[in-house]
Structure formats: structure tokens, C-alpha cells
Amino acid sequence: MTITTTTGPPIGAEPMGVTVNGAATPEAAAAEPAASPIPAARHAAPPGRAAGGGDATVGEPATAASHDPRTHGFLPERPPVRSMIGTWTRLDAMARAAATAPDREAAVALVERARRAGELAALRQRVSRLSLRNAEAAAMRIAVIAVSCGWCGLDPQAPAAREIADEAFLDLWAAIAHRIDHDQFVALPTLALHNWAPERKPRRHIPIDQLARTETLVPIVRWAPEGQPLSRLDRLMLAATRLEAHGIWLFRLAETLAGRSPDDSSTPTALRRLVRVQHALRAQLLAEAAELAAAPATPQQRAVLGALAEQGALEPPVLQAADAVLGIGGRRLGEGRRQLLRRHLPAQQRAWLSAMDRHCAPVRTLAHRGGPDAAVYREAQESLIALRRTYAALVQAAARPGTAPLTVAA
């Protein structure tokens, strides 16, 4: 399968395995997601939102609407805020300048100038007025600034952080974290899933995952100067967004498997389809690798990737969802390591993954059995391991100048 990085038939536009060479398979009916035994995680979707990124509804409840990962995975429910308004245009400008700064010292100088001008204090006073959607947009820009300055591993409320980073920026960071109820948001999910927009406005409303699959995506805050080609870091972040969008069927299959007995006749069918989805996601990454390796990179961008990798903040959410079903991370890395990877996700998403850990435990008993069903389960595990290795190689290609494009054997 060759998957383009712009337009084309999306992975999962039709249920995987429903047709083979145009003919319907017997698996089709069993492949549809069953009613999930897992209660839907709660995700904020306030009834009233500001159109731009400025001050908006005050104090929206964080559980205004239910979030079902089968609908659009862990993508935001609406496209990210592209243009902030009001006082928040200063944060947007600071993030754009920090992303293209030649080094950390230059990015830190930008923050210090904003503090001396009183801009950071002014923004801090307005955090409570942000709608949740606009607070997430502000968080993405805070994350860009934090990693550009080399501060991504800091706890903004820790006393020791005051000796390293600008205090006014830390206060703004902590206020945003409190507003979105997410302390560890300076990580790949925020930097990727809230930093994209379709290059052209779609002609009609389409689901968010389909939008991210079928439209050419561009970053909102670029790591490359305007007028220059996208950098490797830009392309890596967009690849992570497309991976999430194409992986929507993985979320649906995960909930299909939740609570299923390993002896259920539909279990091996769902596992076979899980293998197909993971193979397709790997093919997508391989198709993007050559273009990413040919893109320009700077030492500052490689420093950003290195800092995120040190914090374990580069694991795409869709891979964590597959891990929750198949148990690779828990067995190979230890349960504590798995939770460290998840700390960069919002609380609702962490809760969904923890529920999946519990409800998919019966399926994971296939690891200790023999027979064809156990063989299918092991094939699913192996395909996830291959997918993770391919993603890791893509990160390495982004971080190392002169890295050769991935091969199918990567």
C-alpha cells in the first residue's frame, strides 16, 4: 500500500478487511465495533466557543460533553485555533519567533523581553477568560516556547524551576496547565495534534479525522521561517497528526476487543484487522520518510527533539492505544515506564487507556496459549513492535542530518 501525505483515499475510510479485491469477506459483520463496556471518557466540548483565539467564555466545565475515542481518536474535536486574537496575538508572535530562533539563548531572550514589557503578566491575568479550546491553543504555543528554550522537563510550579526559567513565563505556563487540567502538556501530543490546519478551507463540514487524512496539512506555528520549505521537525509533527487520523480504526478495534473473551469467535477477526491497520500505519510512515529526510534541519530543532526524547514525550497517542490492547509496553518497559509515557496525555485520555488495560486483559491471555488464535495475537504484537520501530527511525531521521531514508526493512 502506498499512502500519500496529502490527499487520497484515507486508511480506514472503509472498515479494514471488509473487501478483498472488491469482494465482501465473511469478517465484515464481526469487524464492526461492538457496544463498548468502557464508559466514554469525558472531554471538554463547551457549547459556546470563541471563533478566534482571544478571550472567551469563562469557567466552562471540563466535562461539558462526552468524548468517544472511536469517533476521532485523540485528535481535538474541532480543528485547532489557527489565529489567536486580542492580547493573545503576542503569545502567538512569541511562539513563532521562538520556533525559528537560532538557539536556546535567543529563544530565552525573547521570553525575557516579553517579561520586561509586561506582556507575560498581562496574559497571565487573562487565562481564566479563555474558552477551553482557546486555552488548548495557548498551551500549544506555550509548549513551543518551552521546548525552544530548553525548559520542557520543568515543572512550572516547582521552586527549583525558578532558578532556571523566567518566573513570569512559568506563572503563565502553570495558569494554562490549571485551565486545561493538564500538567504535562509540553510534549508531542500538544505540539502535533494542536498545531495543524488544512492548507485550504474544506468545502463542507467533514469529521476531524477525515479532514486530517484527506487534506494537505500545514503547521500553524512553523519551525521553519516563512517562505522556506518545511523543516524536518515540521514534517515529523504533521506525520504524527496524520498517524493519529489514519489510526482511527485502531481505536475502534480496541473498543471492540475490550471485554471480549479470548475464546470469542470475533476476537481473532478483530486481531487480524488490527494487524492490517498497523501494517497500513507503518506503510504510511515509510511513505513519508524520504520526504522528511530530504527536508532541512537545524541544530536547534535537533536539540528540541533530543529534549523531548529525554522526557519520553515523543510517543504518539495512537501507539499508546495499541499498546493498551496488546500489552507490549507493560511487559517490555515495565508498568511504571508505561505510565510515564502516558503522563503527557490529558486526564480523560489517560483514563481511557487505563480502562483499556483492564478490559483487554482477557485478550492478552492469548500470549500464554497455543493454537491459531494465539498465533494471530502474537502477529498483532509483532506488527506493533515493527510500527514502533519504524516511528522511532522516523524520529531519528528528523534528528540526524544526512540520515538515509527508511527502507521497507526498517
Secondary structure per residue as TSV (DSSP state, phi and psi in degrees):
chain	resnum	aa	ss	phi	psi
A	1	M	-	360.0	132.1
A	2	T	-	-109.8	124.4
A	3	I	-	-116.4	121.3
A	4	T	-	-76.9	162.9
A	5	T	S	-96.7	5.4
A	6	T	S	-120.1	-93.8
A	7	T	S	-110.2	169.1
A	8	G	S	138.1	173.9
A	9	P	-	-62.4	125.8
A	10	P	-	-74.7	147.6
A	11	I	T	-62.1	132.6
A	12	G	T	83.6	3.7
A	13	A	S	-61.2	-33.3
A	14	E	S	-116.6	148.4
A	15	P	-	-55.7	131.8
A	16	M	T	-58.7	130.4
A	17	G	T	86.9	2.2
A	18	V	S	-71.8	-35.4
A	19	T	E	-127.1	147.5
A	20	V	E	-132.2	114.3
A	21	N	T	54.0	38.6
A	22	G	T	86.4	-5.1
A	23	A	E	-106.0	141.2
A	24	A	E	-71.9	140.5
A	25	T	-	-100.2	160.4
A	26	P	T	-67.0	-13.1
A	27	E	T	-78.8	-13.9
A	28	A	H	-55.4	-48.2
A	29	A	H	-64.8	-42.4
A	30	A	H	-70.6	-17.0
A	31	A	H	-80.9	-17.0
A	32	E	S	-65.7	140.4
A	33	P	-	-59.7	132.1
A	34	A	-	-82.9	166.3
A	35	A	-	-59.6	123.5
A	36	S	-	-78.6	139.3
A	37	P	S	-79.7	-4.4
A	38	I	S	-93.1	126.9
A	39	P	-	-64.4	141.6
A	40	A	-	-61.5	134.0
A	41	A	E	-67.9	155.5
A	42	R	E	-93.8	134.5
A	43	H	E	-140.7	135.5
A	44	A	-	-66.9	130.9
A	45	A	-	-147.1	76.1
A	46	P	-	-59.3	144.2
A	47	P	S	-66.8	-27.9
A	48	G	S	-120.7	123.3
A	49	R	-	-128.0	149.1
A	50	A	-	-75.7	147.6
A	51	A	S	-73.2	-30.6
A	52	G	S	-107.0	-154.4
A	53	G	S	-106.4	17.6
A	54	G	S	-90.1	-165.1
A	55	D	S	-64.1	142.3
A	56	A	-	-149.9	-155.4
A	57	T	-	-51.4	136.1
A	58	V	S	-93.7	135.9
A	59	G	S	63.2	40.9
A	60	E	-	-67.6	142.4
A	61	P	-	-66.5	144.3
A	62	A	T	-76.1	-4.2
A	63	T	T	-124.4	44.5
A	64	A	S	-70.2	-26.5
A	65	A	E	-150.8	156.6
A	66	S	E	-79.8	151.5
A	67	H	E	-120.6	123.2
A	68	D	-	-113.0	112.9
A	69	P	H	-58.7	-20.4
A	70	R	H	-68.7	-18.1
A	71	T	H	-77.0	-49.4
A	72	H	H	-151.5	28.9
A	73	G	T	63.0	-139.1
A	74	F	T	-104.9	17.3
A	75	L	S	-65.9	154.5
A	76	P	-	-61.5	155.8
A	77	E	S	-71.1	-23.7
A	78	R	S	-131.7	159.6
A	79	P	-	-55.4	144.0
A	80	P	-	-59.1	156.1
A	81	V	-	-68.4	119.1
A	82	R	-	-83.3	-40.8
A	83	S	S	-127.6	119.7
A	84	M	-	-83.9	156.7
A	85	I	-	-128.5	171.8
A	86	G	G	65.6	-146.4
A	87	T	G	-60.3	-25.5
A	88	W	G	-71.7	-8.7
A	89	T	H	-64.1	-26.3
A	90	R	H	-67.0	-39.6
A	91	L	H	-65.5	-40.1
A	92	D	H	-61.1	-46.0
A	93	A	H	-64.4	-38.1
A	94	M	H	-65.6	-41.2
A	95	A	H	-63.8	-43.6
A	96	R	H	-63.0	-40.8
A	97	A	H	-69.1	-39.2
A	98	A	H	-65.9	-38.5
A	99	A	H	-63.7	-31.3
A	100	T	T	-103.3	9.3
A	101	A	-	-63.5	146.2
A	102	P	S	-69.4	-24.8
A	103	D	S	-160.0	176.6
A	104	R	H	-63.6	-38.3
A	105	E	H	-60.6	-40.5
A	106	A	H	-66.6	-38.6
A	107	A	H	-65.9	-41.6
A	108	V	H	-62.9	-38.8
A	109	A	H	-61.8	-36.0
A	110	L	H	-61.5	-43.0
A	111	V	H	-66.1	-42.0
A	112	E	H	-65.3	-37.7
A	113	R	H	-64.0	-40.9
A	114	A	H	-64.5	-36.1
A	115	R	H	-67.0	-43.9
A	116	R	H	-64.0	-31.6
A	117	A	T	-80.6	-3.4
A	118	G	T	79.3	8.4
A	119	E	H	-70.6	-38.3
A	120	L	H	-67.8	-40.5
A	121	A	H	-65.1	-38.5
A	122	A	H	-64.1	-40.3
A	123	L	H	-67.3	-41.2
A	124	R	H	-56.6	-38.2
A	125	Q	H	-70.1	-17.9
A	126	R	H	-103.7	0.7
A	127	V	G	-60.0	-40.8
A	128	S	G	-66.5	-17.1
A	129	R	G	-86.4	-9.8
A	130	L	S	-72.9	139.5
A	131	S	-	-66.0	161.0
A	132	L	H	-62.2	-39.7
A	133	R	H	-63.0	-41.4
A	134	N	H	-74.3	-28.1
A	135	A	H	-66.0	-37.9
A	136	E	H	-65.4	-36.2
A	137	A	H	-65.2	-40.9
A	138	A	H	-65.8	-37.8
A	139	A	H	-62.1	-39.7
A	140	M	H	-60.2	-42.4
A	141	R	H	-70.4	-36.4
A	142	I	H	-61.0	-41.7
A	143	A	H	-63.4	-41.6
A	144	V	H	-59.9	-45.8
A	145	I	H	-65.4	-44.6
A	146	A	H	-61.1	-45.5
A	147	V	H	-72.5	-31.2
A	148	S	H	-66.1	-31.9
A	149	C	T	-86.5	-5.8
A	150	G	T	80.7	24.5
A	151	W	-	-107.7	13.3
A	152	C	T	-64.5	-24.2
A	153	G	T	-87.5	2.9
A	154	L	-	-83.0	146.8
A	155	D	-	-92.4	114.2
A	156	P	T	-62.1	-17.6
A	157	Q	T	-99.3	-1.0
A	158	A	S	-78.5	135.4
A	159	P	G	-56.5	-36.3
A	160	A	G	-64.4	-27.8
A	161	A	G	-63.9	-28.2
A	162	R	G	-64.8	-22.8
A	163	E	G	-83.2	-10.1
A	164	I	T	-112.1	-45.7
A	165	A	S	-112.9	166.2
A	166	D	-	-64.9	127.9
A	167	E	H	-64.6	-41.7
A	168	A	H	-64.7	-37.4
A	169	F	H	-67.8	-40.4
A	170	L	H	-61.6	-39.2
A	171	D	H	-62.8	-42.6
A	172	L	H	-65.1	-43.5
A	173	W	H	-58.2	-48.8
A	174	A	H	-63.5	-38.4
A	175	A	H	-65.8	-41.4
A	176	I	H	-64.2	-42.7
A	177	A	H	-59.8	-40.6
A	178	H	H	-66.7	-38.4
A	179	R	H	-65.2	-38.5
A	180	I	H	-96.7	1.2
A	181	D	T	55.5	51.3
A	182	H	-	-153.9	103.4
A	183	D	T	-78.2	-28.5
A	184	Q	T	-110.3	45.3
A	185	F	-	-83.5	-7.1
A	186	V	S	-81.0	83.9
A	187	A	S	-164.3	175.9
A	188	L	H	-54.2	-45.3
A	189	P	H	-55.6	-41.6
A	190	T	H	-72.1	-44.5
A	191	L	H	-67.9	-27.0
A	192	A	H	-100.8	-54.1
A	193	L	H	-74.6	-12.7
A	194	H	T	-116.3	16.5
A	195	N	S	-131.4	50.9
A	196	W	-	-147.8	158.4
A	197	A	E	-152.8	151.1
A	198	P	E	-67.3	141.7
A	199	E	S	-61.9	-36.1
A	200	R	S	-124.3	152.4
A	201	K	-	-71.4	125.7
A	202	P	-	-60.7	148.3
A	203	R	S	-74.6	-17.8
A	204	R	S	-149.1	164.3
A	205	H	-	-73.9	128.6
A	206	I	-	-133.3	156.8
A	207	P	-	-56.1	150.2
A	208	I	H	-60.6	-39.0
A	209	D	H	-69.8	-35.2
A	210	Q	H	-69.2	-37.2
A	211	L	H	-60.1	-46.2
A	212	A	H	-70.7	-22.7
A	213	R	H	-81.5	-41.1
A	214	T	H	-101.9	-15.7
A	215	E	S	-100.8	150.4
A	216	T	-	-67.2	127.2
A	217	L	E	-102.2	146.0
A	218	V	E	-130.4	149.2
A	219	P	-	-72.6	147.2
A	220	I	S	-75.6	-53.9
A	221	V	S	-102.7	116.0
A	222	R	-	-88.5	142.4
A	223	W	S	-87.5	-2.9
A	224	A	S	-115.6	145.1
A	225	P	-	-58.9	150.7
A	226	E	T	-58.7	140.9
A	227	G	T	88.1	-8.8
A	228	Q	S	-108.5	159.2
A	229	P	-	-60.7	153.7
A	230	L	-	-59.4	143.4
A	231	S	-	-82.6	172.4
A	232	R	H	-62.0	-38.1
A	233	L	H	-65.1	-41.1
A	234	D	H	-56.9	-47.7
A	235	R	H	-68.1	-34.7
A	236	L	H	-64.9	-43.7
A	237	M	H	-64.9	-41.0
A	238	L	H	-67.4	-35.7
A	239	A	H	-63.0	-38.5
A	240	A	H	-65.0	-37.4
A	241	T	H	-65.4	-45.9
A	242	R	H	-65.6	-35.7
A	243	L	H	-59.2	-42.8
A	244	E	H	-64.1	-42.4
A	245	A	H	-67.5	-42.7
A	246	H	H	-70.9	-21.9
A	247	G	T	-86.2	12.3
A	248	I	H	-58.2	-35.5
A	249	W	H	-70.1	-22.8
A	250	L	H	-65.7	-40.8
A	251	F	H	-63.8	-40.2
A	252	R	H	-67.9	-39.9
A	253	L	H	-69.4	-33.1
A	254	A	H	-60.2	-44.3
A	255	E	H	-73.3	-25.8
A	256	T	H	-64.1	-40.2
A	257	L	H	-78.7	-19.5
A	258	A	T	-62.4	124.6
A	259	G	T	82.1	-3.1
A	260	R	-	-76.9	143.0
A	261	S	-	-74.7	144.9
A	262	P	T	-62.8	-20.0
A	263	D	T	-91.0	-3.3
A	264	D	-	-64.9	135.4
A	265	S	T	-64.8	-23.1
A	266	S	H	-82.9	-13.2
A	267	T	H	-64.4	-51.8
A	268	P	H	-62.9	-31.2
A	269	T	H	-62.6	-47.3
A	270	A	H	-64.5	-37.8
A	271	L	H	-65.7	-39.8
A	272	R	H	-62.6	-38.9
A	273	R	H	-70.8	-33.0
A	274	L	H	-61.4	-40.8
A	275	V	H	-60.1	-44.5
A	276	R	H	-61.5	-43.2
A	277	V	H	-62.4	-45.5
A	278	Q	H	-65.8	-37.0
A	279	H	H	-63.4	-40.7
A	280	A	H	-66.5	-39.3
A	281	L	H	-64.6	-39.2
A	282	R	H	-65.6	-41.0
A	283	A	H	-61.1	-37.1
A	284	Q	H	-62.3	-46.4
A	285	L	H	-63.1	-41.2
A	286	L	H	-62.9	-37.3
A	287	A	H	-67.5	-27.8
A	288	E	H	-88.9	-13.7
A	289	A	H	-64.7	-44.4
A	290	A	H	-62.9	-42.8
A	291	E	H	-64.6	-39.6
A	292	L	H	-66.0	-45.0
A	293	A	H	-64.2	-27.0
A	294	A	H	-83.7	-10.6
A	295	A	S	-77.2	156.5
A	296	P	-	-72.4	155.0
A	297	A	-	-144.1	155.6
A	298	T	-	-125.0	159.2
A	299	P	H	-56.9	-35.3
A	300	Q	H	-64.5	-42.1
A	301	Q	H	-66.5	-36.8
A	302	R	H	-67.7	-33.5
A	303	A	H	-65.7	-37.7
A	304	V	H	-61.4	-47.7
A	305	L	H	-62.4	-41.5
A	306	G	H	-62.8	-40.6
A	307	A	H	-65.9	-41.5
A	308	L	H	-65.3	-40.3
A	309	A	H	-63.5	-38.7
A	310	E	H	-61.3	-32.2
A	311	Q	T	-87.7	0.1
A	312	G	T	65.8	31.8
A	313	A	-	-106.3	25.6
A	314	L	-	-119.3	9.5
A	315	E	-	-81.7	118.6
A	316	P	-	-64.8	140.6
A	317	P	H	-56.5	-36.6
A	318	V	H	-63.6	-33.7
A	319	L	H	-70.9	-32.8
A	320	Q	H	-68.3	-32.9
A	321	A	H	-66.1	-43.0
A	322	A	H	-64.0	-38.2
A	323	D	H	-64.0	-37.3
A	324	A	H	-62.7	-31.4
A	325	V	H	-77.8	-45.9
A	326	L	H	-97.3	-14.6
A	327	G	-	74.8	20.6
A	328	I	H	-64.4	-50.9
A	329	G	H	-63.1	-41.0
A	330	G	H	-63.1	-34.8
A	331	R	H	-82.1	-40.5
A	332	R	H	-89.5	-31.3
A	333	L	T	-108.4	-15.9
A	334	G	-	93.5	146.9
A	335	E	H	-61.8	-37.0
A	336	G	H	-62.4	-40.5
A	337	R	H	-64.4	-38.2
A	338	R	H	-60.8	-43.7
A	339	Q	H	-67.1	-32.6
A	340	L	H	-63.6	-39.3
A	341	L	H	-65.4	-35.7
A	342	R	H	-79.2	-15.7
A	343	R	T	-63.4	-16.1
A	344	H	T	-85.8	1.7
A	345	L	S	-101.1	154.1
A	346	P	-	-60.1	158.3
A	347	A	H	-58.3	-38.9
A	348	Q	H	-64.3	-36.8
A	349	Q	H	-74.9	-37.3
A	350	R	H	-62.4	-39.3
A	351	A	H	-64.2	-39.9
A	352	W	H	-63.7	-42.6
A	353	L	H	-65.7	-39.7
A	354	S	H	-64.4	-40.0
A	355	A	H	-63.7	-38.2
A	356	M	H	-65.9	-36.7
A	357	D	H	-54.1	-46.8
A	358	R	H	-71.0	-48.5
A	359	H	H	-76.1	-19.8
A	360	C	T	-95.1	2.7
A	361	A	H	-56.5	-41.1
A	362	P	H	-60.0	-39.4
A	363	V	H	-64.7	-35.9
A	364	R	H	-69.3	-12.8
A	365	T	G	-67.7	-14.3
A	366	L	G	-62.3	-21.9
A	367	A	G	-61.4	-23.7
A	368	H	G	-106.0	12.8
A	369	R	-	-112.2	176.1
A	370	G	-	-117.1	177.5
A	371	G	S	100.7	174.5
A	372	P	H	-64.5	-35.8
A	373	D	H	-65.8	-40.9
A	374	A	H	-64.8	-35.1
A	375	A	H	-65.4	-38.1
A	376	V	H	-65.5	-41.0
A	377	Y	H	-61.4	-44.8
A	378	R	H	-66.1	-34.1
A	379	E	H	-63.7	-38.5
A	380	A	H	-63.6	-41.8
A	381	Q	H	-61.8	-44.9
A	382	E	H	-64.4	-36.8
A	383	S	H	-68.8	-33.2
A	384	L	H	-69.3	-41.0
A	385	I	H	-59.8	-43.7
A	386	A	H	-63.9	-39.2
A	387	L	H	-64.2	-43.7
A	388	R	H	-64.3	-39.5
A	389	R	H	-65.2	-38.8
A	390	T	H	-65.7	-41.0
A	391	Y	H	-64.2	-42.0
A	392	A	H	-60.9	-38.9
A	393	A	H	-66.5	-34.0
A	394	L	H	-65.4	-41.4
A	395	V	H	-62.0	-42.9
A	396	Q	H	-64.0	-38.0
A	397	A	H	-63.4	-34.8
A	398	A	H	-72.0	-29.7
A	399	A	H	-92.3	-17.4
A	400	R	S	-119.3	116.3
A	401	P	T	-61.4	141.8
A	402	G	T	80.1	5.5
A	403	T	-	-64.9	130.5
A	404	A	-	-70.4	150.6
A	405	P	-	-57.1	151.2
A	406	L	-	-65.4	153.0
A	407	T	-	-110.8	169.3
A	408	V	T	-61.2	-24.5
A	409	A	T	-86.3	1.9
A	410	A	-	-60.2	360.0
